[in-house]
Amino acid sequence: MMFITPVTLNAINLEFTDYCNAACPMCSRFKWDGSLYKEKVNQNHNTLEMLQKRIPEKIIKQLKQFRSVGTYGDPIMNPECLEICKWVRGLNPDCRIELHSNGGARNETFWQELARTGISIRFNIDGLQDTNHLYRRKVVWKKLMQNVKAFIGAGGDASWGFIVFKHNEHQIEDARALSKEMGFGWFGEYYSDRWKSSDWITGETMDVDKWPVDDYYLEKPTSQENKFYDKSTVGVYEEEQFDLDKKVVCKMASNKKYEVYIRANGDVQPCCMLGDLDVHEAKVLIKDPKSVNINHTDLVDILDGEFFKLLDHGINQGSEDRLKNCFYTCGVK
């Protein structure tokens, strides 16, 4: 299987920033005791100047998709969010540009301008007026609705992603109806894996049914059906033994997707599932951290460099360079 190269690259998933206006419990921004990972968040923005310097125009022109994907931040908190989107759109009129946002920041003019630039927005709205704030803490419903109406009213392509909890599962159909009424093009509910996962930094695992938040709990929905992701067809999970002989099909390089992920701090990797390169296992493949960071090295040189070659070898050859995260995330049963 061909791996990700400057020639094959079809999509860039950019973490615009590690700043966020919300304070969602169980988010990677927070430790399990509820305190903020101060050493990891509110530190970085990917700047327009840096992106223009490190990503050749020919790369932007060949992209099919340019998306905001991230572990720690909301893209609209990057002061240059709109300017970055306009830069991509100016070079590539046919590229799909999609941002994922809680929608609770900036003013209506900003959202109207995003719409006019041809940006698609996945609004992450987990409930209605009486429930959205229970998870999307610090997001004010009135402002959120004003921003959504401004975006859709200006011709924006909007979709609604709804994380299901016990406190909002009874509102799915009402939310779906509201989405149609407001002009959303798509509505989808999904069921989070937050209840059984690993701490993003320490790797410590948890398995809980409810999560304490001040004077209330977030609880699992009564149904865990997942309409976004069929785990029966792909994915080897952590309870299975690590195996160098089992096949791994990198989701970022299969089916001609060929995507890369650029973190808010500039690190470049195939996807966010590798974790932070300075603390997770991938660091053993990196001799010089600057060689995989777009603040110091051009994207073309990173993709042609040793780190991506070792990842390719570990995934496709089953060598000692194979990472457990690649196996657990993209191993085929």
Order of alpha helices (4+ residues) and beta strands (2+ residues): beta-alpha-alpha-beta-alpha-beta-alpha-beta-alpha-alpha-beta-alpha-beta-beta-beta-beta-beta-beta-beta-alpha-alpha-alpha
